[in-house]
């Protein structure tokens, strides 16, 4: 099939804006030109979020660029895409979304060993501004400690 192990598109903004409670790996329903664009690494997860419609989980805000060699059959870049999870996981997410302040966001898009596109979604709680400052301080402190430890090795 090809080596697609290097496809790993991240949503860096999500871990900053949200506290991730639980992660799930879901399949994505795509059309032909979308998978070709993903294989080229032309996708972005920024501002993506999930919602339920008729008991199915959909993701909105994923931008998969149009395929360069696509014809009139090319896809719409920002269309809503259906996510594939088993019923138990869907029910768990749907119950969790009943709680106030929780949302489901896209964290990472990757290709599995069989060549299928998968998306890691996270059940998340929004961070307040002061939480974001604390998060930045913790990361800076951790980076400084790692740098100091590396220096003495």
BALOBA-1460 file (C-alpha; in Angstrom, 3 decimals):
// residues 153
<rec num="1" residu="x" x="0.000" y="0.000" z="0.000"/>
<rec num="2" residu="x" x="2.692" y="2.487" z="0.927"/>
<rec num="3" residu="x" x="4.327" y="3.946" z="3.983"/>
<rec num="4" residu="x" x="1.843" y="6.292" z="5.657"/>
<rec num="5" residu="x" x="3.255" y="5.952" z="9.165"/>
<rec num="6" residu="x" x="4.604" y="9.507" z="8.978"/>
<rec num="7" residu="x" x="1.094" y="11.015" z="8.728"/>
<rec num="8" residu="x" x="0.411" y="12.492" z="12.161"/>
<rec num="9" residu="x" x="-1.596" y="15.720" z="12.116"/>
<rec num="10" residu="x" x="-2.027" y="17.212" z="15.598"/>
<rec num="11" residu="x" x="-4.347" y="19.794" z="17.109"/>
<rec num="12" residu="x" x="-1.901" y="21.593" z="19.403"/>
<rec num="13" residu="x" x="-4.497" y="24.173" z="20.344"/>
<rec num="14" residu="x" x="-6.785" y="21.547" z="21.909"/>
<rec num="15" residu="x" x="-4.413" y="20.567" z="24.727"/>
<rec num="16" residu="x" x="-3.915" y="24.243" z="25.540"/>
<rec num="17" residu="x" x="-7.594" y="25.231" z="25.495"/>
<rec num="18" residu="x" x="-8.986" y="22.040" z="27.052"/>
<rec num="19" residu="x" x="-8.234" y="19.593" z="29.817"/>
<rec num="20" residu="x" x="-8.499" y="16.174" z="28.152"/>
<rec num="21" residu="x" x="-10.406" y="13.703" z="30.350"/>
<rec num="22" residu="x" x="-10.561" y="10.648" z="28.089"/>
<rec num="23" residu="x" x="-9.422" y="9.743" z="24.574"/>
<rec num="24" residu="x" x="-11.034" y="7.557" z="21.911"/>
<rec num="25" residu="x" x="-9.784" y="6.386" z="18.513"/>
<rec num="26" residu="x" x="-12.413" y="6.640" z="15.795"/>
<rec num="27" residu="x" x="-12.540" y="5.822" z="12.118"/>
<rec num="28" residu="x" x="-13.526" y="8.580" z="9.704"/>
<rec num="29" residu="x" x="-15.877" y="8.237" z="6.726"/>
<rec num="30" residu="x" x="-14.059" y="9.879" z="3.806"/>
<rec num="31" residu="x" x="-14.455" y="10.211" z="0.046"/>
<rec num="32" residu="x" x="-11.692" y="9.303" z="-2.413"/>
<rec num="33" residu="x" x="-9.975" y="12.653" z="-2.813"/>
<rec num="34" residu="x" x="-10.003" y="13.301" z="0.960"/>
<rec num="35" residu="x" x="-7.843" y="10.271" z="1.741"/>
<rec num="36" residu="x" x="-5.399" y="11.333" z="-0.987"/>
<rec num="37" residu="x" x="-5.081" y="14.805" z="0.563"/>
<rec num="38" residu="x" x="-4.535" y="13.287" z="4.023"/>
<rec num="39" residu="x" x="-1.785" y="11.045" z="2.621"/>
<rec num="40" residu="x" x="-0.109" y="14.241" z="1.402"/>
<rec num="41" residu="x" x="-0.468" y="15.702" z="4.917"/>
<rec num="42" residu="x" x="-2.843" y="18.488" z="3.847"/>
<rec num="43" residu="x" x="-5.283" y="18.534" z="6.755"/>
<rec num="44" residu="x" x="-5.839" y="20.667" z="9.861"/>
<rec num="45" residu="x" x="-7.768" y="19.885" z="13.046"/>
<rec num="46" residu="x" x="-7.768" y="23.372" z="14.556"/>
<rec num="47" residu="x" x="-11.235" y="24.370" z="15.850"/>
<rec num="48" residu="x" x="-12.634" y="20.887" z="15.251"/>
<rec num="49" residu="x" x="-15.335" y="19.537" z="17.540"/>
<rec num="50" residu="x" x="-17.781" y="16.639" z="17.580"/>
<rec num="51" residu="x" x="-21.561" y="16.561" z="17.908"/>
<rec num="52" residu="x" x="-24.303" y="13.941" z="17.875"/>
<rec num="53" residu="x" x="-26.989" y="13.817" z="15.223"/>
<rec num="54" residu="x" x="-29.542" y="10.974" z="15.148"/>
<rec num="55" residu="x" x="-27.368" y="8.866" z="17.451"/>
<rec num="56" residu="x" x="-24.317" y="9.212" z="15.187"/>
<rec num="57" residu="x" x="-21.130" y="11.116" z="16.004"/>
<rec num="58" residu="x" x="-20.007" y="13.755" z="13.506"/>
<rec num="59" residu="x" x="-16.942" y="15.983" z="13.470"/>
<rec num="60" residu="x" x="-17.089" y="19.574" z="12.262"/>
<rec num="61" residu="x" x="-14.254" y="21.958" z="11.502"/>
<rec num="62" residu="x" x="-11.709" y="19.502" z="10.097"/>
<rec num="63" residu="x" x="-10.133" y="21.150" z="7.077"/>
<rec num="64" residu="x" x="-8.911" y="18.658" z="4.475"/>
<rec num="65" residu="x" x="-7.529" y="20.618" z="1.536"/>
<rec num="66" residu="x" x="-8.832" y="19.884" z="-1.951"/>
<rec num="67" residu="x" x="-6.784" y="17.310" z="-3.813"/>
<rec num="68" residu="x" x="-4.545" y="19.030" z="-6.368"/>
<rec num="69" residu="x" x="-5.213" y="16.545" z="-9.172"/>
<rec num="70" residu="x" x="-8.903" y="16.172" z="-8.380"/>
<rec num="71" residu="x" x="-11.444" y="16.853" z="-11.090"/>
<rec num="72" residu="x" x="-15.010" y="18.085" z="-10.733"/>
<rec num="73" residu="x" x="-15.482" y="15.206" z="-8.259"/>
<rec num="74" residu="x" x="-13.228" y="16.923" z="-5.693"/>
<rec num="75" residu="x" x="-14.508" y="17.152" z="-2.115"/>
<rec num="76" residu="x" x="-15.620" y="20.154" z="-0.034"/>
<rec num="77" residu="x" x="-12.722" y="21.000" z="2.335"/>
<rec num="78" residu="x" x="-14.673" y="21.785" z="5.528"/>
<rec num="79" residu="x" x="-17.609" y="19.403" z="5.308"/>
<rec num="80" residu="x" x="-18.881" y="17.497" z="8.355"/>
<rec num="81" residu="x" x="-17.588" y="13.930" z="8.522"/>
<rec num="82" residu="x" x="-19.071" y="10.915" z="10.257"/>
<rec num="83" residu="x" x="-16.980" y="9.182" z="12.921"/>
<rec num="84" residu="x" x="-17.049" y="5.438" z="13.485"/>
<rec num="85" residu="x" x="-17.060" y="4.146" z="17.064"/>
<rec num="86" residu="x" x="-18.709" y="1.127" z="18.604"/>
<rec num="87" residu="x" x="-22.115" y="1.586" z="20.253"/>
<rec num="88" residu="x" x="-20.723" y="1.274" z="23.796"/>
<rec num="89" residu="x" x="-18.279" y="4.154" z="23.203"/>
<rec num="90" residu="x" x="-20.951" y="6.266" z="21.498"/>
<rec num="91" residu="x" x="-23.335" y="5.799" z="24.445"/>
<rec num="92" residu="x" x="-20.594" y="6.697" z="26.916"/>
<rec num="93" residu="x" x="-19.752" y="9.884" z="24.997"/>
<rec num="94" residu="x" x="-23.401" y="10.848" z="24.627"/>
<rec num="95" residu="x" x="-23.970" y="10.461" z="28.390"/>
<rec num="96" residu="x" x="-20.813" y="12.459" z="29.127"/>
<rec num="97" residu="x" x="-21.914" y="15.297" z="26.863"/>
<rec num="98" residu="x" x="-25.045" y="15.707" z="29.011"/>
<rec num="99" residu="x" x="-22.748" y="17.173" z="31.703"/>
<rec num="100" residu="x" x="-22.332" y="20.904" z="31.511"/>
<rec num="101" residu="x" x="-18.964" y="22.164" z="30.297"/>
<rec num="102" residu="x" x="-17.848" y="19.001" z="28.487"/>
<rec num="103" residu="x" x="-17.182" y="18.762" z="24.768"/>
<rec num="104" residu="x" x="-15.513" y="16.383" z="22.334"/>
<rec num="105" residu="x" x="-12.604" y="17.741" z="20.284"/>
<rec num="106" residu="x" x="-10.351" y="16.302" z="17.587"/>
<rec num="107" residu="x" x="-6.803" y="15.793" z="18.865"/>
<rec num="108" residu="x" x="-4.843" y="13.880" z="16.233"/>
<rec num="109" residu="x" x="-5.339" y="12.496" z="12.726"/>
<rec num="110" residu="x" x="-3.178" y="9.569" z="11.633"/>
<rec num="111" residu="x" x="-3.008" y="6.591" z="9.293"/>
<rec num="112" residu="x" x="-3.033" y="3.108" z="10.804"/>
<rec num="113" residu="x" x="-0.938" y="0.189" z="9.516"/>
<rec num="114" residu="x" x="-3.728" y="-0.858" z="7.131"/>
<rec num="115" residu="x" x="-3.800" y="2.599" z="5.507"/>
<rec num="116" residu="x" x="-7.062" y="3.774" z="7.083"/>
<rec num="117" residu="x" x="-7.430" y="7.312" z="8.420"/>
<rec num="118" residu="x" x="-8.132" y="7.405" z="12.154"/>
<rec num="119" residu="x" x="-8.802" y="10.346" z="14.418"/>
<rec num="120" residu="x" x="-8.108" y="10.561" z="18.125"/>
<rec num="121" residu="x" x="-10.935" y="12.461" z="19.804"/>
<rec num="122" residu="x" x="-10.917" y="13.604" z="23.387"/>
<rec num="123" residu="x" x="-13.651" y="14.218" z="25.925"/>
<rec num="124" residu="x" x="-12.594" y="17.609" z="27.246"/>
<rec num="125" residu="x" x="-13.427" y="20.335" z="29.726"/>
<rec num="126" residu="x" x="-12.629" y="23.926" z="28.776"/>
<rec num="127" residu="x" x="-9.840" y="25.708" z="30.634"/>
<rec num="128" residu="x" x="-10.213" y="29.151" z="32.157"/>
<rec num="129" residu="x" x="-7.589" y="31.829" z="31.460"/>
<rec num="130" residu="x" x="-5.830" y="31.279" z="34.784"/>
<rec num="131" residu="x" x="-5.732" y="27.516" z="34.136"/>
<rec num="132" residu="x" x="-3.993" y="28.209" z="30.832"/>
<rec num="133" residu="x" x="-1.366" y="30.328" z="32.611"/>
<rec num="134" residu="x" x="-0.766" y="27.510" z="35.108"/>
<rec num="135" residu="x" x="-0.460" y="25.024" z="32.263"/>
<rec num="136" residu="x" x="2.174" y="27.219" z="30.571"/>
<rec num="137" residu="x" x="4.102" y="27.598" z="33.849"/>
<rec num="138" residu="x" x="4.103" y="23.827" z="34.414"/>
<rec num="139" residu="x" x="5.351" y="23.174" z="30.885"/>
<rec num="140" residu="x" x="8.098" y="25.803" z="31.207"/>
<rec num="141" residu="x" x="9.217" y="24.335" z="34.541"/>
<rec num="142" residu="x" x="9.234" y="20.817" z="33.092"/>
<rec num="143" residu="x" x="11.242" y="22.000" z="30.071"/>
<rec num="144" residu="x" x="13.787" y="23.741" z="32.320"/>
<rec num="145" residu="x" x="14.183" y="20.615" z="34.472"/>
<rec num="146" residu="x" x="14.653" y="18.424" z="31.394"/>
<rec num="147" residu="x" x="17.242" y="20.858" z="30.049"/>
<rec num="148" residu="x" x="19.118" y="20.858" z="33.372"/>
<rec num="149" residu="x" x="19.011" y="17.048" z="33.614"/>
<rec num="150" residu="x" x="20.295" y="16.708" z="30.054"/>
<rec num="151" residu="x" x="23.163" y="19.082" z="30.853"/>
<rec num="152" residu="x" x="24.390" y="16.900" z="33.744"/>
<rec num="153" residu="x" x="24.161" y="13.563" z="31.903"/>
